[in-house]
Amino acid sequence: MQPFQIIFNPTSAAELAKLPRDLQLHILGQFRGLPQELQREDSHFGSLTRDGRTLTRYRLGDYRLYFERHVLGIVVHRILSRNTVRDFLFRSNLPTGEDEQLQDNPKFWEMIERAR
């Protein structure tokens, strides 16, 4: 099996560091089965695409991790509370599902880009 790395950009690393230590460990522990799950076709991940770029949404309890696949594994761009995402969607006032709303909203992509 090829090595699989989880790379946190500076923004997602800072977001992770702000969480309580037990929650940090829980989130990191959830990555154990991630390489196999990403290869399954029936995975339960959300997907957002814009301009040829695809982000994957991984739900972990009350948190949403947004990441991109990378040749070494994945790059985590943001770790957001579900309530933060819900507030963002409420303020955006769009009538579709969570992934579709985020995918079509340029402000979401600006937030992701600022994390680079």
Backbone hydrogen bonds in HBPLUS format (Angstrom, degrees):
<---DONOR---> <-ACCEPTOR-->    atom                        ^
c    i                          cat <-CA-CA->   ^        H-A-AA   ^      H-
h    n   atom  resd res      DA  || num        DHA   H-A  angle D-A-AA Bond
n    s   type  num  typ     dist DA aas  dist angle  dist       angle   num
A0005-GLN N   A0072-LEU O   2.79 MM  67  5.62 163.0  1.81 136.9 142.4     1
A0074-ILE N   A0005-GLN O   3.01 MM  69  6.48 154.9  2.07 162.2 170.3     2
A0007-ILE N   A0074-ILE O   2.91 MM  67  6.11 171.2  1.92 156.1 158.7     3
A0076-VAL N   A0007-ILE O   2.72 MM  69  6.05 157.1  1.77 159.0 167.3     4
A0009-ASN N   A0076-VAL O   3.24 MM  67  6.28 173.2  2.25 163.8 162.6     5
A0013-ALA N   A0009-ASN O   2.92 MM   4  6.03 158.8  1.97 163.0 170.0     6
A0014-ALA N   A0010-PRO O   3.03 MM   4  6.13 151.5  2.11 139.8 146.8     7
A0015-GLU N   A0011-THR O   2.94 MM   4  6.22 153.6  2.01 147.2 155.1     8
A0016-LEU N   A0012-SER O   2.89 MM   4  6.06 155.8  1.95 145.0 151.2     9
A0017-ALA N   A0013-ALA O   2.95 MM   4  6.12 154.8  2.01 142.3 149.5    10
A0018-LYS N   A0014-ALA O   3.16 MM   4  6.36 134.3  2.38 140.6 150.8    11
A0019-LEU N   A0016-LEU O   3.12 MM   3  5.51 152.1  2.20 109.6 117.7    12
A0023-LEU N   A0020-PRO O   2.97 MM   3  5.36 123.6  2.30 109.0 123.4    13
A0024-GLN N   A0020-PRO O   2.94 MM   4  6.27 153.3  2.01 153.2 161.9    14
A0025-LEU N   A0021-ARG O   2.95 MM   4  6.23 164.1  1.98 155.4 158.2    15
A0026-HIS N   A0022-ASP O   3.02 MM   4  6.18 149.8  2.11 136.2 144.8    16
A0027-ILE N   A0023-LEU O   2.91 MM   4  6.12 166.3  1.93 153.1 155.8    17
A0028-LEU N   A0024-GLN O   2.92 MM   4  6.17 170.2  1.93 156.6 159.4    18
A0029-GLY N   A0025-LEU O   2.84 MM   4  5.90 150.5  1.93 142.5 151.1    19
A0030-GLN N   A0026-HIS O   3.08 MM   4  6.33 135.8  2.28 143.0 153.8    20
A0030-GLN N   A0027-ILE O   3.13 MM   3  5.25 132.5  2.36  98.7 111.2    21
A0031-PHE N   A0028-LEU O   3.20 MM   3  5.56 156.8  2.26 107.5 114.4    22
A0032-ARG N   A0029-GLY O   3.27 MM   3  5.83 169.4  2.28 115.1 118.2    23
A0034-LEU N   A0031-PHE O   3.10 MM   3  4.98 154.6  2.16 104.2 112.0    24
A0037-GLU N   A0033-GLY O   3.15 MM   4  6.34 161.9  2.19 154.3 159.9    25
A0038-LEU N   A0034-LEU O   2.91 MM   4  6.02 156.7  1.96 161.9 166.0    26
A0039-GLN N   A0036-GLN O   3.17 MM   3  5.33 137.4  2.36  99.2 110.7    27
A0040-ARG N   A0037-GLU O   3.21 MM   3  5.28 145.5  2.34 100.1 109.7    28
A0046-GLY N   A0057-ARG O   3.00 MM  11  4.69 159.0  2.05 139.9 142.2    29
A0057-ARG N   A0046-GLY O   2.89 MM  11  4.69 163.8  1.92 120.1 125.0    30
A0048-LEU N   A0055-LEU O   2.89 MM   7  5.15 164.8  1.92 151.9 154.7    31
A0055-LEU N   A0048-LEU O   2.78 MM   7  5.15 162.8  1.81 157.1 161.6    32
A0050-ARG N   A0053-ARG O   2.87 MM   3  5.28 154.7  1.94 148.2 156.7    33
A0053-ARG N   A0050-ARG O   2.88 MM   3  5.28 162.7  1.91 119.4 124.7    34
A0056-THR N   A0067-PHE O   2.69 MM  11  5.30 165.6  1.71 160.3 165.6    35
A0067-PHE N   A0056-THR O   2.94 MM  11  5.30 160.4  1.98 148.5 154.6    36
A0058-TYR N   A0065-LEU O   2.87 MM   7  5.09 157.9  1.92 147.4 154.8    37
A0065-LEU N   A0058-TYR O   2.95 MM   7  5.09 166.8  1.96 142.9 147.2    38
A0060-LEU N   A0063-TYR O   2.89 MM   3  5.17 176.7  1.90 152.5 153.6    39
A0063-TYR N   A0060-LEU O   2.98 MM   3  5.17 158.4  2.02 121.4 127.6    40
A0082-ARG N   A0062-ASP O   2.50 MM  20  5.03 158.4  1.54 154.7 148.9    41
A0064-ARG N   A0080-LEU O   2.74 MM  16  5.24 156.2  1.79 156.1 164.5    42
A0080-LEU N   A0064-ARG O   2.89 MM  16  5.24 165.5  1.91 156.2 155.5    43
A0066-TYR N   A0078-ARG O   2.99 MM  12  5.30 164.4  2.01 149.6 154.0    44
A0077-HIS N   A0066-TYR O   2.76 MM  11  5.67 158.5  1.80 155.1 162.7    45
A0078-ARG N   A0066-TYR O   3.35 MM  12  5.30 158.0  2.40 137.5 142.5    46
A0068-GLU N   A0075-VAL O   2.99 MM   7  5.36 153.4  2.06 143.3 149.0    47
A0075-VAL N   A0068-GLU O   2.87 MM   7  5.36 157.7  1.92 154.6 161.9    48
A0070-HIS N   A0073-GLY O   2.86 MM   3  5.00 162.7  1.89 134.4 130.0    49
A0073-GLY N   A0070-HIS O   2.96 MM   3  5.00 141.3  2.11 103.3 115.1    50
A0084-THR N   A0081-SER O   2.91 MM   3  5.07 123.9  2.23 100.0 114.9    51
A0085-VAL N   A0081-SER O   3.10 MM   4  6.54 157.8  2.15 155.9 160.9    52
A0086-ARG N   A0082-ARG O   2.77 MM   4  6.00 161.1  1.81 151.6 158.0    53
A0087-ASP N   A0083-ASN O   2.79 MM   4  5.88 157.6  1.84 143.0 149.1    54
A0088-PHE N   A0084-THR O   2.89 MM   4  6.10 156.3  1.95 144.5 151.6    55
A0089-LEU N   A0085-VAL O   2.86 MM   4  6.15 159.6  1.90 153.2 158.1    56
A0090-PHE N   A0086-ARG O   2.84 MM   4  6.05 157.4  1.89 149.1 155.9    57
A0091-ARG N   A0087-ASP O   2.88 MM   4  6.07 164.8  1.90 153.5 157.1    58
A0092-SER N   A0088-PHE O   2.93 MM   4  6.13 139.0  2.10 138.3 150.3    59
A0093-ASN N   A0089-LEU O   2.84 MM   4  6.05 133.0  2.06 142.5 155.2    60
A0093-ASN N   A0090-PHE O   3.12 MM   3  4.98 129.3  2.39  92.2 105.8    61
A0101-GLN N   A0097-GLY O   2.85 MM   4  5.97 158.4  1.89 157.8 164.5    62
A0102-LEU N   A0098-GLU O   3.02 MM   4  6.24 165.7  2.04 153.4 156.9    63
A0103-GLN N   A0099-ASP O   2.82 MM   4  5.88 163.9  1.84 151.3 156.7    64
A0104-ASP N   A0100-GLU O   3.13 MM   4  6.15 152.5  2.21 143.3 148.4    65
A0105-ASN N   A0102-LEU O   3.16 MM   3  5.19 158.1  2.21 104.3 111.1    66
A0108-PHE N   A0105-ASN O   3.10 MM   3  5.61 135.6  2.30 112.4 122.8    67
A0110-GLU N   A0106-PRO O   2.91 MM   4  6.20 148.7  2.01 146.8 156.1    68
A0111-MET N   A0107-LYS O   3.03 MM   4  6.21 152.3  2.11 140.9 147.5    69
A0112-ILE N   A0108-PHE O   3.03 MM   4  6.41 150.7  2.12 146.3 154.5    70
A0113-GLU N   A0109-TRP O   2.85 MM   4  6.07 160.5  1.89 149.3 154.5    71
A0114-ARG N   A0110-GLU O   2.93 MM   4  6.14 152.4  2.01 148.9 155.7    72
A0115-ALA N   A0112-ILE O   3.05 MM   3  5.32 142.3  2.20 103.4 114.4    73
A0116-ARG N   A0113-GLU O   3.06 MM   3  5.47 162.2  2.09 113.3 118.9    74
